Amino acid sequence: MGTFSLKLPDSLIYEIESLSKKRGITKSLLVREAVVEYLHHNPNKNQGSFGDLASDLCGSIKGPGDLSTNKNYLDGFGE
């Protein structure tokens, strides 16, 4: 198991110490449990593919249906 060091406000350290004593576990175990809980049950809402992130925009603009596949629309592009 690796070691990870971080700085916390005194008030949070006090809460961690109090809860770890109340539960009868080490501070390290309490923090590990909290990190695992956060990472596994609170996924970052910003994660996902570009399509996932922009899904609310898909179909919101009118245009030709073959814009992504028809190379004729590229005529003169970049000139």
N, C-alpha and C positions, 0 to 999 in steps of 0.2 A: 504494500500500500504506500502511495506517495504522500508527501507533505505539502500542504498549501497554507500560505501565510496571508493574512489580510488584516486591515485596520478597521475597527468598528467603533462607533460612538460608545462612550461609557454607559449610557442608558441601555443600549442593546446588550452590552456585555453583562450588565446587571441582570437583565431579563433572562439571558441564556444561563447564567450561573444559578439563578433562582429556580428556573424550570428544570434544569438538570438535577439539582438537589432534590426537588420535589418528586421527580420521576425515578431518582436513584440510578441515573446513568451519567456517563461522562459528558462534558461539554462537547467534545469531538463527535461523539455518537449523535447527540442532539442536532448539531449543525449538519452532519452528514444526512440524517433523516430529513431535515428541512430542505436541503438542497435536492435530494432525490425526489421528494414530494413535489417541489416546485418544478423541476425539470420534466417529470413524467406526467404531471396532472395539470400543468399550466403552460401548454405549448405557446411559444411566441406567435402572436397573431400575424406577424409580418413574414413568417416563413412560408415557403411555397414557391411554385414556379411563377414566371411572369404572367402566364395565363391565369393562374389562380388569383394572383394579386389584382389583375385587371379585368376579372370576369364581369364585374359590374359595368364596365365600359363597353364590352363586346356588344355589337349591334346598336350602339347608341348614335352612330354616325351613318348617314346614307351615302352610298357610293356603289360603284359597279361590283357585282358579285364575284368577278374573277380578278380583282385587283391584285391579289397575292400571287397569281399564277400566270397572268397574261403579260408577256414581256413588251407588248406594244405600248403599255403605259410608261415604259422607261425611255421611250424615244425623246431625245433632247435633254434628258436628265443630266445634270452636272455641267451643262454647257454654259 
